Amino acid sequence: MKTLPTPPTAGAIALASARTFLFVPGNRPERFEKALRSGADAIVIDLEDAVPHAEKAAAREAIGARWAQLDRQAVPLVLRINPADTPLGLQDLEWLRGLGAPAAVMVPKAESPEVLSQVAVRLPGTAILPLVETAAGYAAVHALAGAPQVLRLVVGHIDFMADTGVRCTEGEPELLPLRFAVNIATRLNRLAPAVDGVTVDIGNDALLRADTQRALNLGFGAKLCIHPRQVAVVHEALSPSAEEIAWAERVLAADAASGGAAVQLDGKMVDLPVVLQARRTMARLGDRGLAAPADK
């Protein structure tokens, strides 16, 4: 995880290894408690797409009325604000300064590191999760990853498709360049593993597992969820299988026995890159999923 300019909060540290980020609309406070009980590693209280324009102010009031109670919970809170370079987004930031900043803010339509820097100035010490969901965001992804207080990148592929006109077939191969670019920017800037976008078919567990496995294969460590029932499926899909665990244990045992020298295992060479893969596999057994890169 990249070092933040100021010491990160306990919530931000937990967010670095969170596997699931569950959305709850900010104008539906009756759903807050259910979201907190869902088992999600983090809750994203939404002020953007899930809230009609006419209810933005009411959503802030509803969150503010319950903030003291929400902020005491063990589950870290993320606020998805409106785009930070719009009047609504600026209002959200000023409101958050008075409220007491959450563990993180999720910034939609992130396209400019300068805008993210202004968010950091207004909310010092608060982790930033930029949503890469436009063509301009894709083009600026490396700069976004290097902006102050950025903890993890998040893919917003639904908005990306709307912005670019991309139409996806089964498995979404058309979006591989986006996800690959986000992973590489993550790695180059030593951020916590990126967060993949939502699966909109709430009742399709097989699709959710496949989407999560694809994200894992591309180096992602978490997924956005839009319904509590998705949380357990994502956690299961991100966990290593018994076969993966057995392989990793054998690799690590062989490495320890050889004193770190290259060694053969099952007729295959085991050297440092293979050992690092085994360590990442074992890291997925942790209570909070994937942490920062295993070789750092």
GUNUBA-524903 format. One record per residue: x, y, z of N, C-alpha, C in turn; residue in three letters. Coordinates in pm, whole numbers, plus 50000, padded with zeros to 5 digits. Layout:
! GUNUBA-524903
X;Y;Z;X;Y;Z;X;Y;Z;ALA
...
//
This chain:
! GUNUBA-524903
50084;49881;50000;50000;50000;50000;50087;50124;50000;MET
50052;50222;49917;50129;50345;49909;50119;50423;50040;LYS
50230;50486;50080;50232;50565;50202;50151;50692;50183;THR
50062;50722;50276;49981;50842;50270;50057;50959;50331;LEU
50025;51081;50290;50095;51197;50343;50081;51213;50492;PRO
49968;51175;50548;49946;51178;50691;49912;51038;50737;THR
49931;51005;50865;49905;50868;50910;49762;50826;50880;PRO
49741;50710;50818;49606;50665;50786;49531;50624;50912;PRO
49400;50637;50907;49317;50596;51018;49307;50444;51021;THR
49255;50391;51133;49234;50247;51143;49138;50200;51034;ALA
49037;50282;51005;48942;50247;50899;49009;50237;50764;GLY
49100;50332;50734;49170;50328;50606;49260;50205;50596;ALA
49322;50168;50705;49406;50048;50705;49321;49924;50676;ILE
49203;49917;50737;49113;49805;50710;49067;49804;50565;ALA
49047;49923;50508;49001;49931;50370;49105;49880;50271;LEU
49232;49883;50309;49337;49836;50220;49324;49687;50191;ALA
49262;49612;50281;49248;49468;50260;49102;49424;50249;SER
49011;49519;50241;48869;49485;50228;48845;49413;50095;ALA
48763;49310;50101;48730;49233;49981;48598;49275;49919;ARG
48506;49323;50001;48374;49359;49953;48338;49500;49999;THR
48285;49578;49905;48238;49714;49930;48090;49717;49892;PHE
48003;49720;49993;47859;49711;49969;47798;49851;49965;LEU
47730;49881;49854;47662;50009;49840;47530;50011;49916;PHE
47499;50126;49973;47368;50151;50031;47332;50296;49998;VAL
47211;50322;49947;47176;50459;49910;47172;50551;50031;PRO
47227;50670;50018;47229;50764;50129;47093;50815;50168;GLY
46996;50806;50077;46860;50852;50108;46771;50740;50159;ASN
46831;50625;50193;46755;50513;50247;46816;50472;50382;ARG
46807;50558;50482;46872;50529;50611;46820;50403;50679;PRO
46699;50360;50643;46645;50237;50702;46725;50115;50658;GLU
46808;50129;50554;46889;50017;50507;47030;50017;50565;ARG
47067;50122;50637;47204;50130;50688;47238;50014;50780;PHE
47149;49983;50873;47177;49879;50971;47188;49742;50904;GLU
47101;49716;50807;47108;49589;50735;47241;49576;50661;LYS
47287;49685;50602;47415;49682;50532;47528;49652;50629;ALA
47524;49713;50748;47629;49691;50847;47631;49546;50896;LEU
47517;49479;50892;47509;49340;50937;47534;49240;50825;ARG
47562;49287;50705;47570;49199;50588;47695;49112;50585;SER
47797;49147;50663;47923;49078;50656;48020;49140;50557;GLY
47979;49248;50492;48069;49318;50399;48186;49377;50476;ALA
48301;49382;50411;48420;49438;50475;48414;49590;50483;ASP
48338;49653;50395;48322;49798;50396;48185;49834;50341;ALA
48131;49944;50392;48001;49994;50346;48023;50125;50271;ILE
47965;50134;50152;47973;50257;50072;47837;50324;50076;VAL
47829;50434;50150;47705;50512;50154;47708;50606;50034;ILE
47608;50591;49948;47612;50655;49817;47535;50787;49816;ASP
47601;50890;49767;47536;51018;49743;47523;51048;49594;LEU
47576;50958;49511;47578;50986;49367;47463;50919;49294;GLU
47492;50814;49217;47393;50760;49124;47267;50707;49190;ASP
47278;50652;49311;47161;50591;49376;47065;50694;49433;ALA
47105;50821;49437;47024;50925;49500;46974;51024;49394;VAL
46842;51039;49377;46792;51138;49282;46840;51278;49317;PRO
46852;51362;49213;46904;51497;49234;46825;51572;49341;HIS
46695;51555;49341;46611;51630;49435;46628;51584;49578;ALA
46691;51466;49599;46705;51412;49735;46848;51418;49788;GLU
46938;51486;49717;47078;51492;49762;47090;51556;49900;LYS
47026;51670;49920;47035;51739;50049;46973;51656;50159;ALA
46859;51593;50129;46792;51509;50229;46879;51389;50265;ALA
46952;51335;50168;47041;51223;50195;47151;51264;50292;ALA
47209;51383;50270;47312;51431;50363;47255;51446;50503;ARG
47136;51498;50512;47073;51516;50643;47050;51381;50710;GLU
47004;51282;50633;46978;51149;50690;47107;51085;50740;ALA
47215;51100;50664;47344;51045;50706;47394;51118;50829;ILE
47385;51252;50827;47432;51332;50939;47360;51300;51068;GLY
47231;51272;51059;47153;51242;51179;47195;51112;51244;ALA
47254;51024;51166;47293;50892;51218;47445;50876;51223;ARG
47519;50981;51193;47662;50967;51176;47734;50920;51302;TRP
47697;50975;51416;47766;50937;51540;47754;50787;51564;ALA
47637;50732;51537;47617;50588;51555;47690;50508;51448;GLN
47683;50553;51323;47748;50482;51213;47899;50480;51231;LEU
47954;50591;51276;48098;50605;51286;48157;50521;51399;ASP
48073;50472;51488;48121;50387;51599;48128;50240;51561;ARG
48075;50204;51444;48071;50064;51404;48210;50015;51365;GLN
48228;49884;51374;48358;49825;51339;48381;49823;51189;ALA
48275;49829;51111;48288;49825;50965;48326;49963;50913;VAL
48436;49976;50837;48474;50107;50787;48373;50162;50686;PRO
48353;50292;50691;48256;50360;50606;48326;50436;50494;LEU
48269;50426;50375;48313;50503;50260;48194;50586;50214;VAL
48216;50710;50181;48112;50795;50123;48142;50814;49976;LEU
48051;50768;49888;48069;50803;49747;48002;50938;49725;ARG
48086;51036;49699;48036;51171;49676;47996;51185;49529;ILE
47940;51301;49496;47918;51335;49357;48051;51378;49295;ASN
48062;51381;49162;48190;51418;49101;48250;51543;49166;PRO
48377;51533;49204;48437;51633;49291;48459;51768;49224;ALA
48448;51775;49092;48465;51902;49022;48332;51963;48980;ASP
48222;51918;49046;48089;51972;49019;48038;52043;49144;THR
47940;52132;49129;47884;52198;49248;47834;52100;49354;PRO
47769;51991;49312;47721;51893;49408;47836;51826;49482;LEU
47941;51794;49409;48056;51731;49472;48124;51824;49571;GLY
48136;51950;49536;48197;52047;49628;48111;52064;49752;LEU
47980;52062;49735;47890;52067;49851;47910;51946;49941;GLN
47926;51829;49879;47950;51707;49957;48078;51720;50040;ASP
48183;51772;49978;48311;51783;50048;48304;51882;50164;LEU
48238;51994;50143;48224;52091;50252;48140;52033;50365;GLU
48038;51959;50331;47953;51893;50432;48034;51791;50510;TRP
48118;51715;50441;48199;51615;50509;48299;51679;50604;LEU
48352;51793;50569;48446;51861;50658;48380;51896;50790;ARG
48255;51933;50784;48183;51966;50907;48133;51843;50981;GLY
48107;51737;50906;48052;51616;50967;48159;51539;51044;LEU
48279;51536;50991;48383;51446;51042;48405;51340;50938;GLY
48519;51344;50873;48541;51264;50753;48532;51115;50780;ALA
48480;51038;50683;48477;50892;50694;48615;50834;50671;PRO
48623;50702;50677;48752;50636;50651;48801;50666;50510;ALA
48707;50678;50416;48745;50705;50277;48632;50772;50204;ALA
48667;50840;50097;48568;50890;50002;48594;50822;49868;VAL
48487;50783;49803;48494;50729;49668;48457;50841;49574;MET
48548;50870;49480;48531;50985;49390;48493;50934;49252;VAL
48368;50956;49209;48326;50908;49078;48381;50994;48965;PRO
48379;50936;48845;48423;51008;48724;48560;51072;48744;LYS
48650;51003;48813;48784;51057;48839;48861;51065;48707;ALA
48908;51184;48676;48978;51205;48550;49103;51291;48566;GLU
49118;51358;48680;49226;51454;48697;49292;51438;48832;SER
49425;51419;48837;49493;51411;48967;49485;51543;49043;PRO
49471;51654;48970;49458;51783;49037;49329;51790;49117;GLU
49220;51736;49063;49094;51733;49136;49107;51644;49259;VAL
49172;51530;49244;49192;51442;49360;49278;51510;49465;LEU
49375;51587;49422;49459;51661;49518;49377;51760;49597;SER
49280;51822;49533;49193;51916;49603;49104;51844;49704;GLN
49062;51722;49671;48986;51642;49768;49075;51614;49889;VAL
49200;51580;49864;49293;51551;49974;49314;51674;50062;ALA
49322;51791;50001;49339;51914;50079;49220;51938;50169;VAL
49100;51914;50118;48979;51937;50197;48959;51831;50304;ARG
49008;51709;50278;48988;51598;50374;49123;51534;50405;LEU
49210;51603;50474;49344;51547;50502;49334;51420;50585;PRO
49413;51320;50546;49414;51194;50619;49307;51096;50578;GLY
49212;51140;50496;49105;51052;50450;49149;50981;50323;THR
49138;50851;50321;49176;50775;50202;49082;50809;50086;ALA
49136;50803;49965;49061;50834;49844;49056;50711;49755;ILE
48937;50679;49707;48914;50567;49615;48858;50624;49485;LEU
48943;50650;49386;48893;50705;49260;48825;50597;49175;PRO
48712;50632;49118;48643;50544;49025;48691;50574;48883;LEU
48750;50475;48819;48794;50488;48681;48679;50438;48595;VAL
48605;50531;48535;48482;50491;48467;48451;50577;48344;GLU
48551;50645;48292;48535;50722;48168;48660;50704;48083;THR
48649;50743;47956;48765;50737;47868;48878;50825;47921;ALA
48843;50944;47971;48945;51034;48026;49009;50975;48151;ALA
48932;50906;48233;48987;50840;48350;49083;50729;48312;GLY
49046;50653;48210;49135;50547;48160;49267;50607;48111;TYR
49258;50716;48037;49379;50779;47984;49469;50834;48094;ALA
49408;50873;48208;49484;50935;48318;49508;50840;48434;ALA
49488;50709;48414;49486;50617;48527;49617;50617;48607;VAL
49729;50629;48540;49856;50628;48614;49872;50754;48698;HIS
49827;50867;48646;49833;50990;48724;49736;50986;48841;ALA
49618;50929;48819;49521;50917;48928;49577;50831;49041;LEU
49642;50722;49004;49698;50630;49105;49806;50697;49189;ALA
49873;50798;49132;49980;50864;49204;49937;50988;49282;GLY
49808;51019;49281;49759;51138;49351;49765;51117;49503;ALA
49772;51225;49580;49782;51213;49726;49662;51139;49786;PRO
49691;51056;49884;49593;50986;49966;49512;50879;49892;GLN
49549;50850;49766;49480;50743;49694;49523;50609;49753;VAL
49425;50531;49794;49450;50403;49859;49434;50286;49763;LEU
49323;50289;49685;49293;50183;49589;49221;50246;49471;ARG
49240;50189;49354;49162;50227;49237;49038;50138;49228;LEU
48932;50193;49172;48805;50121;49160;48759;50130;49014;VAL
48717;50018;48959;48666;50016;48822;48515;50037;48824;VAL
48469;50133;48745;48326;50154;48725;48292;50122;48580;GLY
48282;49993;48550;48273;49954;48409;48138;49985;48346;HIS
48031;49995;48425;47900;50027;48367;47903;50169;48310;ILE
47952;50264;48389;47963;50401;48340;48065;50411;48227;ASP
48172;50331;48235;48272;50331;48129;48210;50290;47995;PHE
48127;50189;47999;48059;50145;47876;47968;50255;47823;MET
47897;50322;47914;47808;50430;47871;47887;50545;47810;ALA
48004;50574;47866;48084;50685;47819;48150;50655;47686;ASP
48195;50533;47667;48276;50500;47550;48199;50433;47437;THR
48079;50384;47466;48005;50311;47364;48045;50166;47351;GLY
48133;50118;47440;48174;49977;47438;48053;49889;47471;VAL
48035;49785;47394;47930;49686;47419;47996;49553;47448;ARG
47959;49492;47560;48028;49372;47606;47955;49245;47569;CYS
48033;49144;47535;47982;49009;47516;48009;48929;47643;THR
47976;48801;47642;47993;48718;47761;48139;48719;47808;GLU
48157;48740;47938;48290;48745;47995;48357;48881;47987;GLY
48296;48974;47915;48346;49112;47904;48490;49123;47857;GLU
48531;49048;47754;48669;49062;47705;48698;49201;47652;PRO
48594;49273;47611;48614;49409;47560;48670;49504;47666;GLU
48654;49468;47794;48700;49555;47903;48833;49510;47963;LEU
48897;49409;47904;49026;49364;47955;49131;49476;47954;LEU
49138;49560;47850;49237;49668;47855;49216;49763;47973;PRO
49092;49793;48007;49064;49880;48121;49111;49815;48250;LEU
49073;49693;48273;49108;49627;48399;49259;49604;48407;ARG
49321;49569;48297;49466;49548;48298;49539;49678;48330;PHE
49495;49788;48270;49558;49918;48295;49545;49958;48441;ALA
49429;49933;48500;49407;49965;48641;49500;49883;48730;VAL
49517;49755;48696;49606;49671;48777;49751;49717;48766;ASN
49795;49752;48646;49934;49795;48628;49958;49927;48700;ILE
49863;50020;48691;49878;50147;48762;49881;50124;48913;ALA
49802;50029;48959;49802;49992;49101;49940;49943;49144;THR
49995;49854;49065;50124;49795;49101;50237;49898;49097;ARG
50239;49980;48993;50346;50079;48979;50345;50181;49094;LEU
50227;50208;49147;50216;50306;49255;50204;50241;49393;ASN
50220;50108;49396;50218;50033;49522;50093;50059;49604;ARG
49981;50063;49535;49853;50075;49603;49804;49939;49650;LEU
49707;49938;49738;49638;49814;49771;49564;49765;49647;ALA
49541;49632;49635;49481;49577;49513;49351;49647;49474;PRO
49332;49662;49345;49218;49737;49292;49085;49666;49322;ALA
48978;49743;49307;48842;49697;49335;48767;49691;49203;VAL
48709;49575;49173;48635;49560;49047;48492;49609;49063;ASP
48428;49631;48948;48293;49686;48947;48185;49586;48985;GLY
48062;49631;48974;47947;49554;49022;47907;49445;48922;VAL
47837;49346;48973;47762;49250;48891;47615;49284;48909;THR
47551;49330;48803;47416;49386;48818;47308;49279;48828;VAL
47336;49156;48783;47238;49048;48793;47244;48991;48935;ASP
47162;49047;49022;47171;49017;49165;47148;48869;49196;ILE
47061;48804;49123;47024;48666;49154;47110;48561;49088;GLY
47212;48601;49012;47292;48506;48935;47425;48482;49005;ASN
47427;48386;49097;47548;48358;49174;47660;48304;49086;ASP
47626;48225;48984;47729;48170;48895;47801;48282;48821;ALA
47725;48380;48774;47787;48494;48706;47872;48574;48803;LEU
47822;48593;48924;47898;48668;49025;48030;48598;49055;LEU
48028;48466;49068;48152;48392;49093;48248;48407;48975;ARG
48194;48396;48855;48279;48409;48737;48338;48549;48727;ALA
48258;48650;48755;48308;48788;48751;48418;48809;48856;ASP
48398;48752;48975;48496;48767;49082;48624;48692;49049;THR
48612;48574;48992;48731;48498;48952;48810;48572;48845;GLN
48738;48632;48750;48807;48711;48647;48884;48826;48711;ARG
48820;48895;48805;48886;49005;48874;49011;48956;48946;ALA
49000;48843;49013;49115;48786;49084;49227;48751;48987;LEU
49192;48692;48874;49291;48655;48773;49366;48777;48720;ASN
49300;48892;48721;49360;49015;48669;49428;49097;48779;LEU
49443;49039;48897;49518;49105;49003;49436;49189;49097;GLY
49304;49188;49085;49218;49265;49173;49202;49193;49306;PHE
49169;49269;49410;49154;49210;49542;49019;49230;49605;GLY
48925;49293;49534;48795;49323;49595;48694;49350;49485;ALA
48568;49359;49528;48459;49382;49432;48352;49469;49496;LYS
48293;49556;49415;48176;49632;49458;48054;49541;49457;LEU
47969;49555;49558;47846;49476;49569;47727;49572;49577;CYS
47615;49530;49520;47495;49613;49524;47381;49548;49601;ILE
47405;49430;49658;47303;49363;49739;47375;49280;49845;HIS
47320;49275;49968;47387;49198;50074;47410;49052;50040;PRO
47323;48992;49960;47339;48850;49929;47464;48823;49844;ARG
47520;48925;49782;47639;48907;49700;47767;48893;49783;GLN
47763;48941;49906;47884;48951;49987;47948;48814;50010;VAL
47872;48718;50058;47928;48587;50089;47981;48518;49965;ALA
47914;48535;49851;47958;48472;49727;48094;48528;49685;VAL
48111;48659;49697;48239;48720;49660;48349;48673;49754;VAL
48320;48670;49883;48422;48624;49979;48466;48482;49946;HIS
48371;48397;49915;48404;48258;49883;48487;48251;49755;GLU
48450;48329;49654;48520;48325;49526;48662;48379;49536;ALA
48686;48472;49628;48819;48528;49645;48909;48440;49732;LEU
48851;48345;49802;48930;48258;49888;48996;48148;49805;SER
49119;48109;49839;49185;48003;49763;49119;47869;49786;PRO
49123;47786;49684;49068;47651;49696;49162;47564;49778;SER
49113;47447;49818;49197;47353;49893;49320;47313;49812;ALA
49302;47297;49680;49415;47261;49595;49517;47373;49589;GLU
49469;47498;49580;49561;47612;49577;49639;47623;49708;GLU
49570;47601;49819;49636;47609;49949;49743;47501;49962;ILE
49707;47380;49921;49804;47269;49930;49927;47298;49844;ALA
49905;47350;49723;50019;47384;49636;50106;47491;49701;TRP
50044;47596;49753;50120;47705;49814;50199;47656;49934;ALA
50139;47572;50016;50209;47519;50133;50331;47438;50092;GLU
50315;47357;49987;50427;47275;49941;50539;47361;49883;ARG
50500;47465;49809;50601;47556;49753;50678;47625;49865;VAL
50608;47675;49965;50674;47746;50074;50761;47652;50157;LEU
50715;47529;50173;50796;47431;50247;50923;47398;50169;ALA
50910;47381;50038;51028;47351;49956;51126;47467;49956;ALA
51073;47588;49953;51159;47707;49956;51233;47717;50089;ASP
51162;47689;50198;51226;47694;50330;51334;47588;50342;ALA
51307;47469;50290;51404;47360;50300;51530;47389;50218;ALA
51514;47464;50109;51628;47493;50023;51702;47619;50065;SER
51654;47685;50168;51718;47807;50213;51703;47922;50116;GLY
51599;47917;50035;51575;48025;49938;51638;48001;49802;GLY
51710;47892;49786;51769;47860;49656;51663;47799;49565;ALA
51683;47810;49435;51591;47748;49340;51588;47597;49362;ALA
51469;47538;49351;51454;47396;49378;51347;47340;49286;VAL
51353;47209;49259;51250;47146;49176;51140;47091;49265;GLN
51016;47107;49219;50900;47052;49287;50806;46999;49180;LEU
50777;46870;49187;50691;46806;49086;50745;46828;48946;ASP
50878;46827;48935;50940;46843;48804;50942;46985;48751;GLY
50900;47081;48834;50899;47221;48792;50991;47302;48882;LYS
51048;47408;48823;51139;47493;48897;51062;47584;48991;MET
51105;47590;49115;51050;47682;49214;51158;47783;49248;VAL
51135;47910;49208;51227;48017;49243;51145;48133;49299;ASP
51207;48249;49315;51141;48358;49387;51005;48398;49329;LEU
50988;48412;49197;50855;48449;49147;50746;48349;49186;PRO
50780;48220;49184;50683;48118;49223;50652;48128;49372;VAL
50754;48154;49452;50734;48170;49596;50644;48289;49625;VAL
50662;48398;49552;50577;48516;49572;50431;48484;49539;LEU
50409;48404;49434;50272;48363;49401;50213;48280;49515;GLN
50293;48192;49572;50245;48110;49684;50212;48197;49805;ALA
50294;48297;49831;50265;48386;49944;50136;48464;49922;ARG
50113;48507;49799;49988;48579;49771;49867;48487;49790;ARG
49883;48362;49751;49775;48266;49770;49743;48250;49918;THR
49845;48236;50001;49823;48220;50144;49768;48348;50207;MET
49805;48464;50152;49753;48590;50204;49603;48599;50188;ALA
49548;48530;50088;49404;48532;50066;49328;48454;50173;ARG
49399;48381;50259;49334;48311;50369;49303;48404;50485;LEU
49362;48525;50485;49342;48617;50596;49197;48654;50614;GLY
49163;48698;50735;49025;48732;50767;48971;48842;50678;ASP
49059;48928;50624;49013;49039;50545;49065;49030;50402;ARG
49100;48909;50356;49130;48891;50216;49268;48939;50178;GLY
49279;48993;50056;49408;49030;49999;49461;49158;50061;LEU
49585;49156;50098;49651;49276;50149;49740;49333;50040;ALA
49833;49418;50081;49925;49479;49986;50012;49371;49922;ALA
50080;49402;49811;50162;49302;49744;50253;49228;49841;PRO
50262;49097;49823;50327;49011;49922;50477;49028;49928;ALA
50537;49089;49826;50682;49105;49826;50724;49241;49873;ASP
50634;49318;49935;50668;49451;49987;50662;49451;50138;LYS
//
